[in-house]
Amino acid sequence: MFDIAVIGGGVIGGTILRELTKYQLNVCVLESCDDVSMGQSKANSGIVHAGYDAKPNSLKAKFNVLGNKMMSAYASELGVKYKNNGSLVLAFSEEDLTVLEELKTRGETNGVERLSIIDRAELNRLEPNVSDNAVGALYAPTGGIICPYELTIASIGNAMDNGAKLYCNFEVASAKKLENGYEIISTDGNKVSAKIVINCAGINSGKVASIFGDDTLNIKGRKGEYILLDRESGDFVSHTLFCTPSKAGKGILVTQTVDGNILLGPTATEVENPAPVTTAQGLAFVVDKVKSMCKNPPLFNSITSFAGVRAYSDKGDFIIEKSAIAENLINVAGIESPGLTSAPAIAKFVAEEIVAKMTSLVKNEKFNGKRTPDYFFKNLSIEEKNELIKKDSTYGKIICRCEGITEGEIIRAVRENPKAMTIDAVKRRTRAGMGRCQGGFCQPHVAEIIAREHNIAYEKVQKGGKNSTLLVGKVK
Ligand SMILES: Cc1cc2nc3c(=O)[nH]c(=O)nc-3n(C[C@H](O)[C@H](O)[C@H](O)COP(=O)(O)OP(=O)(O)OC[C@H]3O[C@@H](n4cnc5c(N)ncnc54)[C@H](O)[C@@H]3O)c2cc1C
């Protein structure tokens, strides 16, 4: 029996899992998909928000500002790329400037440091491609960018290196109350038992709470659609540009990603069906908005589009508490934006303030929070590349030409915790297939490496998701 089972391998479940491995606890994470980071933590803006947006005294405000302060050190310990690029909220009218003043005051109340309102001339100096119609901006130098799935994969990988167990393809379907915890049963009939359960199931966290007898969570979905531009346009902006927010939310943004692409979006549409699919209408809305924010956006460099679904609660704030109804259940639900930013702070709070009151926390002296960063071969100097190839010749073979990813990096992704089992899982760990050709050249080679390393038939390798094989069988 596990001491604690975390349900949901997103950034919230992942950072909580890692935090728990700092103590002498036997912990696991149950994830319904074939890889971790498959919900909101896969498809979001990747912004480490400064913290001026959330209502003062809300959990969102508290954890956003704390998480923002923690993120640089957290990412560096795990070898995850993080860039403190700063953000700008653009104003296009006198009314917008009034809203920016309110945001600045709100941010200062929340504890955000160094906020300032800048004029057109300063804005032009910082971001020459901003539309001539912008009259000023709120500048937040503490804003940053990070890759959400890199952070999640690294957190769960590090937790596993410290003893945590990961069960993929484990969709929690029912639970049986035991004397000292729960037996948790998957749709396939697999069973795991744990004394404490932490519900981090994102859009499904309401349903998961109900499985344990707590019907109080009302979690809904709001879809966001994006367009991604090739790295060739990566210097179009360097800060994250937001519109002045309205009642509908933070609006469309234009930002560099930490991997050097440009990201445009997201829309905000209420959805009954949480399927993260893009629509012509949604993408056209993004294009129109971006054209009004920036001069000549390089839309011709679009390489893909995608969507994510925010899981929000009708309470208007994060829910982070021990269930008042189901014994030994902790709900960490309704974690919409700024949930990515808040994740390290939420994880610490859950362990130190909630779990600590339910079981005794004894430090795990063997905990090692460090994770070797990915080599990202293309970023090494020629001497470093030569040295690496001398040690391991698989680093001398480029598999993904667009992103310059070597066989060595793919082998590592397939072998290292949490092991990549599918082509998309390799892509999220290495960026093989994320470039201009979107995997057209490298996918068959990635599939070959997965088949060889996991000792499965080539035609059985999945792209990602159930029944997603690329091949139907052998012709010769
Ligand atoms: C469009 C969009 C833009 C955003 N932008 C930002 C941003 O820029 N900055 C920021 O700070 N935040 C942002 N967010 C918010 C951020 O993405 C979320 O707060 C964060 O990812 C929440 O993580 P999570 O682990 O709670 O949920 P998820 O990542 O959704 O993880 C839940 C996991 O639970 C699994 N699961 C579900 N049901 C079951 C079950 N029955 N059994 C087992 N497993 C199950 C799912 O497969 C999933 O992997 C954005 C979100 C969206 C959608």
The ligand as an ORCA input file, in Angstrom:
! r2SCAN-3c Opt
* xyz 0 1
  C      -4.880     27.607    -22.973
  C      -4.166     27.640    -21.638
  C      -3.195     28.596    -21.385
  C      -2.554     28.644    -20.156
  N      -1.497     29.488    -19.969
  C      -0.835     29.501    -18.798
  C       0.298     30.313    -18.615
  O       0.788     30.941    -19.539
  N       0.870     30.359    -17.385
  C       0.368     29.678    -16.334
  O       0.885     29.817    -15.238
  N      -0.664     28.814    -16.488
  C      -1.264     28.719    -17.697
  N      -2.311     27.861    -17.883
  C      -2.752     27.046    -16.766
  C      -1.908     25.797    -16.611
  O      -1.727     25.153    -17.840
  C      -2.613     24.878    -15.628
  O      -2.888     25.594    -14.453
  C      -1.800     23.645    -15.266
  O      -1.303     23.020    -16.412
  C      -2.699     22.712    -14.478
  O      -2.046     21.500    -14.302
  P      -2.809     20.253    -13.679
  O      -1.759     19.287    -13.362
  O      -3.751     20.713    -12.622
  O      -3.775     19.753    -14.843
  P      -3.459     18.888    -16.140
  O      -2.201     19.300    -16.777
  O      -4.692     18.972    -16.974
  O      -3.223     17.425    -15.586
  C      -4.268     16.590    -15.196
  C      -3.867     15.177    -15.522
  O      -4.806     14.289    -14.968
  C      -4.983     13.214    -15.862
  N      -6.284     12.618    -15.557
  C      -7.516     13.110    -15.793
  N      -8.457     12.256    -15.386
  C      -7.819     11.180    -14.864
  C      -8.254      9.959    -14.287
  N      -9.552      9.658    -14.162
  N      -7.314      9.080    -13.867
  C      -5.986      9.345    -13.991
  N      -5.531     10.497    -14.537
  C      -6.426     11.398    -14.962
  C      -4.930     13.877    -17.229
  O      -4.624     12.957    -18.272
  C      -3.828     14.908    -17.024
  O      -2.565     14.428    -17.398
  C      -2.943     27.764    -19.135
  C      -3.905     26.772    -19.400
  C      -4.481     26.694    -20.651
  C      -5.403     25.556    -20.963
*
